[in-house]
């Protein structure tokens, strides 16, 4: 994870596993971002973990989740919104 000049936190998702997700949850809670940008498949893996483990992220600053590169189906969009 790296903090860039634009105050963006880059969190690679290649080979995402449970430990990475737990670490990312801590970072996301600490920085309470306004925007999260990611591949739909990575966001679904992340949100599935959150829902499965009944984790409540209190992200008061979050205004938008932007998906990139891949198509986002309505069912996956609903799952991301639910988490």
C-alpha positions, 0 to 999 in steps of 0.5 A: 500500500502506498500513499501518493501525492494525490492522497490516493491509497493504492491497494493491489488486488492481484491474488487477493486473499483473506489476509489482504482483505483484513489489512485493506479493511483496516486501511479503509477504516483508518482513512475513511475515503470519499471515493473507492475505485476498483475492478468489479471482481475485486470489489465483489471479493471484498464485499462478499467477505464483508457480508459473510463476516458481518463486518460493518464499515462506518464510512461516513465520508464515502460518496462514491464507488467507481468501477473500472475496466470490467463490466458491472452487472446489476446483481454485482452492483447491488451486492457492492451497495449492500456491503 
